[in-house]
Amino acid sequence: MSSGRHRRHRPGDDRLLAATRWTGLAIVPFLVIAVVVLFTAPERSGELFAWPIAPPMSAYLLASAYLGGIAYFVAAWREHRWHRVRHGLPAVLVFAGALLVTTLLHLERFSQNLPFWVWLALYATTPVAVAALLRLQRGSDPITPDPDDVAVPRAAGVALAVIGLGALAVGAAALVAPAWVAELWAWQLTPLTARATGAVLTLTGVVNLAMLRDERWTAFRILFGAQLLSLAAIVVSLLVRRDDLLWERPLTVPFLCLIALAVLSYGGVTAWCERRLRAARATG
């Protein structure tokens, strides 16, 4: 009889472990609560969330990232193939780690309430849990396409990686030099919200850079769906909170162009790959 350890670590079996699926699902209720609070009552975030966030556009951006996270974790819970979700976990690790560091650097800005203690517990444990899951799943991906898989066009993958690199660079700058980025940003930021915004931007960066070494559409299909949902929420947020935008700031127009380019790129690649995938499955 095979041992549990052997079953968990069998190389190339492409099995998504139950621990990975259930850990993601356990995070979902916290994300749902955060999305509801930040979208419906941003002005009460100091009371109902971990800290007071102003203007509302910062709350909406964070909520949009959480909305994409809900879609990703729910889809991952229903999935059984590791390669179909693997590129999301490194992004979650970087995002959660960045928010943990941000929290520790700005403890005086947080509300001393139940939502804050839940926030602190979540971001103190999530990086450790995700790092452990990545270690457990190491070697599970056979690095081969599914029988009916399609390849993301190389040019599209490179273009999305460039977009991701730009987002990652701005996100890193916001984390390292929040006051400087706050002076340039599209809406008013504090050092805390600048770092939180930087953490959000790292999500796109980490995922997209993986496209330079993996062209399998099935490896990004779930992530693209989650990202498109997040981008749709950001677009609606920008329309609703357009008065928060500071048009004289140097990064306002570039940020809006980056969002528009991301929507067109993700949408175009998704439509093209889904059409090819349906055709491959129909003939397979």
C-alpha positions in Angstrom: 0.0 0.0 0.0 1.3 3.4 -0.9 2.0 5.8 2.0 0.1 9.1 2.2 3.5 10.9 1.8 4.1 9.1 -1.5 0.6 9.9 -2.8 1.0 13.6 -2.0 4.4 14.0 -3.6 4.2 11.7 -6.7 5.8 13.9 -9.4 3.8 14.9 -12.4 0.5 13.5 -11.3 -1.1 17.0 -11.8 -3.3 16.4 -8.8 -4.7 19.4 -6.9 -4.4 18.4 -3.2 -7.4 18.6 -1.0 -5.4 20.8 1.4 -5.0 23.4 -1.4 -8.6 23.3 -2.4 -10.0 23.6 1.1 -7.5 26.3 2.2 -8.6 28.5 -0.7 -12.3 27.8 0.1 -11.7 28.8 3.7 -10.5 32.2 2.6 -13.6 32.9 0.5 -16.0 34.0 3.4 -13.5 36.6 4.5 -13.2 38.0 1.0 -17.0 38.0 0.6 -17.4 40.1 3.7 -14.7 42.5 2.7 -16.2 43.0 -0.8 -19.6 43.7 0.6 -18.3 46.2 3.2 -15.8 48.0 0.8 -18.3 48.3 -2.1 -21.4 49.2 -0.1 -20.1 51.2 2.9 -16.5 52.5 2.2 -17.2 55.5 4.3 -17.7 53.2 7.3 -14.5 51.2 6.7 -13.0 52.4 9.9 -15.8 50.8 11.8 -16.7 47.8 9.6 -13.3 47.0 8.1 -9.7 47.0 9.4 -9.0 50.7 8.9 -10.6 53.8 7.5 -10.1 54.1 3.8 -10.5 57.3 1.9 -11.3 58.2 -0.8 -13.7 55.4 -1.7 -11.8 54.6 -4.9 -9.0 53.0 -2.8 -11.6 50.8 -1.1 -13.1 49.9 -4.4 -9.7 48.9 -5.9 -9.0 46.5 -3.0 -12.6 45.1 -3.2 -12.1 44.5 -6.9 -9.0 42.4 -6.2 -10.9 40.5 -3.5 -13.7 39.9 -6.0 -11.3 38.3 -8.4 -9.9 36.3 -5.5 -13.4 34.9 -4.8 -13.7 33.7 -8.4 -10.3 32.1 -8.3 -10.6 30.3 -5.0 -14.1 29.0 -5.8 -13.0 27.8 -9.2 -9.9 26.2 -7.6 -12.1 24.4 -5.1 -14.0 22.8 -7.9 -10.9 21.9 -9.8 -8.8 18.8 -9.5 -5.8 19.5 -11.8 -2.9 21.4 -10.2 -1.6 23.1 -13.4 -4.9 24.9 -13.9 -4.5 26.9 -10.8 -0.8 26.8 -9.9 0.1 30.3 -11.3 -2.4 31.9 -8.9 -0.8 30.8 -5.7 2.6 32.6 -6.1 0.6 35.8 -6.8 -1.5 35.2 -3.6 1.7 34.7 -1.7 3.3 38.0 -2.8 0.0 39.9 -2.3 -0.6 38.5 1.2 3.0 39.0 2.2 2.9 42.6 0.9 -0.2 43.3 2.9 1.3 41.7 6.0 4.4 44.0 5.8 2.1 46.9 5.1 0.1 46.2 8.2 3.1 45.9 10.4 4.5 49.2 9.1 1.3 51.1 9.7 -0.2 49.5 12.8 -1.1 52.9 14.2 -3.4 53.5 11.3 -5.6 50.4 11.9 -8.8 50.3 13.9 -8.5 48.3 17.1 -11.7 46.4 16.4 -12.7 42.8 15.5 -12.2 43.3 11.7 -8.7 44.4 12.3 -7.8 41.3 14.4 -9.4 39.1 11.8 -7.4 41.0 9.1 -4.1 40.5 11.1 -4.7 36.8 11.7 -5.6 36.3 8.1 -2.5 38.0 6.7 -0.2 36.6 9.3 -1.2 33.0 8.4 -2.0 33.2 4.7 1.6 33.6 3.4 2.8 30.7 5.6 -0.1 28.5 4.5 0.3 29.3 0.8 4.1 28.8 0.9 3.5 25.4 2.5 1.0 24.5 -0.1 3.4 25.4 -2.9 6.0 23.2 -1.3 3.5 20.3 -1.1 2.5 20.7 -4.7 6.0 21.1 -6.0 6.6 18.8 -8.9 2.9 18.0 -9.4 2.7 19.8 -12.7 3.7 17.5 -15.6 4.5 20.6 -17.7 2.6 19.2 -20.6 -0.6 20.5 -22.2 -4.0 18.7 -21.9 -4.9 16.6 -24.9 -7.3 19.3 -26.1 -5.3 22.2 -24.9 -4.4 25.3 -27.0 -1.4 27.5 -26.8 -1.6 31.2 -26.0 -0.1 33.0 -28.9 3.5 33.9 -28.1 3.1 37.6 -29.0 0.0 37.8 -26.7 1.9 36.2 -23.9 4.8 38.5 -24.2 2.5 41.6 -24.4 0.6 40.5 -21.2 4.0 39.9 -19.5 5.0 43.4 -20.4 1.8 44.7 -18.9 2.4 42.6 -15.8 6.0 43.8 -15.5 4.7 47.4 -15.6 2.1 46.7 -12.9 4.7 44.9 -10.8 7.2 47.8 -11.1 4.6 50.3 -10.0 3.4 48.0 -7.2 6.9 47.5 -6.0 7.6 51.3 -6.1 4.4 51.9 -4.0 5.5 49.4 -1.5 9.0 50.8 -1.1 8.4 54.5 -1.6 4.6 55.0 -0.8 4.9 58.8 -0.2 6.5 59.3 -3.6 3.9 57.2 -5.5 1.1 58.9 -3.5 2.2 62.3 -5.0 1.9 60.9 -8.5 -1.1 58.6 -8.2 -4.5 59.0 -10.0 -6.3 59.7 -6.7 -5.5 60.7 -3.2 -3.4 58.1 -1.3 -1.9 57.8 2.2 1.3 55.8 2.7 -1.0 52.9 3.9 -3.4 53.0 1.0 -0.4 53.5 -1.4 1.2 50.3 -0.1 -2.2 48.4 -0.3 -2.6 49.6 -3.9 0.9 48.4 -4.6 0.0 45.0 -3.2 -3.0 44.8 -5.6 -0.8 45.7 -8.6 1.6 42.8 -7.8 -1.2 40.3 -8.5 -1.3 41.0 -12.2 2.5 41.2 -12.4 3.2 37.8 -10.8 0.5 36.0 -12.9 1.4 37.6 -16.2 5.2 37.0 -15.9 4.4 33.3 -15.7 3.2 33.5 -19.3 6.9 33.8 -20.4 7.5 30.2 -19.5 4.1 28.6 -19.8 1.9 28.9 -22.9 -0.9 26.4 -22.0 -4.3 28.1 -22.1 -5.6 25.7 -19.4 -2.9 27.0 -17.0 -4.4 30.5 -17.2 -8.0 30.0 -18.0 -9.3 30.3 -14.5 -7.0 33.1 -13.7 -8.0 35.1 -16.7 -11.7 34.7 -15.8 -11.0 36.0 -12.3 -8.9 38.9 -13.6 -11.6 39.9 -16.1 -14.1 40.0 -13.2 -11.7 42.1 -11.2 -11.0 44.5 -14.1 -14.8 44.9 -14.8 -15.2 45.9 -11.2 -12.4 48.4 -11.5 -13.9 49.9 -14.6 -17.3 50.3 -12.9 -15.5 51.7 -9.8 -13.7 54.3 -11.9 -16.9 55.4 -13.5 -18.8 55.6 -10.2 -15.9 57.4 -8.4 -14.7 59.5 -11.4 -14.8 62.6 -9.2 -12.0 61.0 -7.1 -9.6 61.1 -10.1 -7.0 63.9 -10.0 -6.3 64.6 -13.7 -3.3 66.8 -13.0 -1.4 63.8 -11.5 1.2 62.2 -13.8 0.0 58.7 -13.3 -3.7 59.3 -13.9 -3.8 58.8 -17.6 -1.2 56.0 -17.7 -3.2 54.1 -15.1 -6.4 54.5 -17.0 -4.6 53.4 -20.2 -3.1 50.4 -18.4 -6.6 49.3 -17.3 -8.1 49.8 -20.8 -5.2 47.8 -22.3 -5.5 45.1 -19.7 -9.3 44.7 -20.4 -8.7 44.5 -24.2 -5.7 42.1 -23.8 -7.4 39.8 -21.4 -10.7 39.9 -23.2 -9.1 39.3 -26.6 -6.8 36.5 -25.5 -9.7 34.8 -23.6 -12.1 35.0 -26.6 -9.5 33.7 -29.1 -8.3 30.8 -26.8 -11.8 29.8 -25.8 -12.9 29.7 -29.5 -9.9 27.5 -30.3 -10.5 25.3 -27.2 -14.1 24.7 -28.1 -13.1 23.7 -31.6 -10.4 21.3 -30.3 -12.9 19.7 -27.9 -15.5 19.4 -30.6 -13.1 17.6 -33.0 -11.4 15.6 -30.2 
